[in-house]
Amino acid sequence: MIHVENLTFTYTGAAEPALKGISFSVHPGEIFGFLGPSGAGKSTTQKILFRLLQDFQGTVQVFGRDLRKWGYDYFEQIGVSFEMPNHYSKLTARENLRYFGGLYQGEVKNPDELLEMVGLLEDADTLVSQFSKGMKTRLSVARSLVHHPKLLFLDEPTSGLDPVNARKIKDLIMQQKEVGKTVFLTTHDMHIADELCDRVAFIVDGQICLIDSPRELKLRYGKADVRVEFNANGAIARRDFALAGLADNAEFLTLLREGNVRTLHTQEATLEHIFIQVTGRRLA
């Protein structure tokens, strides 16, 4: 779906490139997470991929075709949800979707269907100027789907959302994957990346440090241990046991038989801890 090789980009007047020869591929039908702190090169990469920035060096192919050779028909194939919502504030939510739907040549979704998908149907006739940041974010996600795109670029799609609406958007993203869409997800939220992404790329200072699935990363960087919390003399005690030979570990078996165990947890690393370990940087 996307193939990038040795991609380099320098902003006018900048002393250093924003992207320093990055390479990666995105497979059809996967959710690919692009993770990094502010200024790492995430947004620059996305802007190149949806053609807001064009003076780049390297190879970029989308849908098997050189990005430079695509015409305006490219935008019929992709949907974009920006981190900073950019709607027409003097129009209602429904009017915004009708307007943007009118820009495409092919079939478009009914605005009310889209608004219901993101939990905004009751606000369909409200001026967007009266929307909260979270409501504008949800409207951006709805707008990205208006023309049935095959490839979605979502930049921080749960930014500013409460847990209920964040869950709604995450479920919607998974539904797009289930019907065969490909999703390029840019975020610094490791929890959403862990939950949704088939693979993730860590980018820092314009360079990709690592690409793999969240599961494989946690297995690779986590401890092969089980932590047991148990009651001991009226207090909670903790003990770590190696997974290897656990079935024959006498102390572990004794804890289980005595019935004092409160919790059992494998000691897998979180994506955030892995990111810090690999890059030496935090996501904030």
C-alpha positions, 0 to 999 in steps of 0.5 A, a space after each residue: 500500500 505504501 513503500 517509502 525508501 530513503 525519504 529525506 526532507 528539509 524545510 526551507 531555512 532549516 539547518 537540519 533535515 526534518 527527515 533523514 533517510 527513513 524507510 518503511 512499508 505499510 501493508 494493505 489492510 493493516 493499521 500502521 502506527 507512527 510513534 514519536 514525540 513532538 518534532 520527531 518527523 511524524 507530521 512531516 512524513 504524513 504531509 508528504 504522503 498526502 501531498 501537502 509537502 512535495 520537495 522531498 528526496 527518496 522514493 515514495 510509492 502509494 498504491 504501487 505508483 510513484 507519489 509524484 506521478 499521481 494527479 488529483 485522482 489520488 485524493 479520491 483514494 485517501 482520507 485525512 483527519 488532521 490533528 488540528 481540526 479545520 472545519 467551516 465554523 459558520 456551517 453546521 456539522 451536517 453542512 460541513 460534511 455535505 460540502 466536503 462530500 461535494 468535492 469528490 467525484 465518486 459515491 459519498 456517504 450520507 452525512 447523518 450516517 457519518 455523524 451517527 458513527 462518531 456520536 454527533 448525530 444529535 449535534 448535526 444542526 449545531 454550528 461547528 463554532 460551538 463545538 468543543 475540541 473533542 467534537 471537532 476531532 470526531 467531525 474530522 474523523 467523520 469527514 475523512 470517511 465521506 468518500 469511501 477512501 481505501 487509505 486513511 491518514 489519522 493524526 491523533 484521532 482521539 486527541 481531546 476525547 473523553 474515554 467514552 468517545 475515544 472508545 467510539 473512535 477506536 472501535 470505528 478505526 477497527 471497523 475500517 480495518 475489518 472492511 479492508 481499509 488501510 490506516 496510517 495512524 500518527 500518535 504519541 499515545 502508546 495506549 492507542 497504538 498498543 490497542 489498535 496497531 498491527 505494527 508500529 514505527 518509532 521515529 525520533 529526530 527524523 530517523 526510524 529506530 525500530 519497526 515491529 508489532 506491539 506483541 513482538 516488541 513486548 515479548 522482546 523487551 519484557 521480562 520472562 517472569 510472573 509477578 505474584 502478589 499474595 497475603 503475608 502476615 496481614 500485608 501484601 507481598 510480591 515475588 517474581 518467578 521465572 517462567 522457565 520451569 514455573 510448573 516445577 517451582 516449589 515456592 510458586 506452587 506452595 503459594 497457589 495451594 495456600 490460597 493467599 494469592 491476590 494477583 498474577 501478572 506476566 512482566 511484559 514491557 509497555 510500549 512506552 517503556 520500550 520506546 524510552 529504552 530504545 530511543 532514550 527519549 520520552 514521548 512528552 
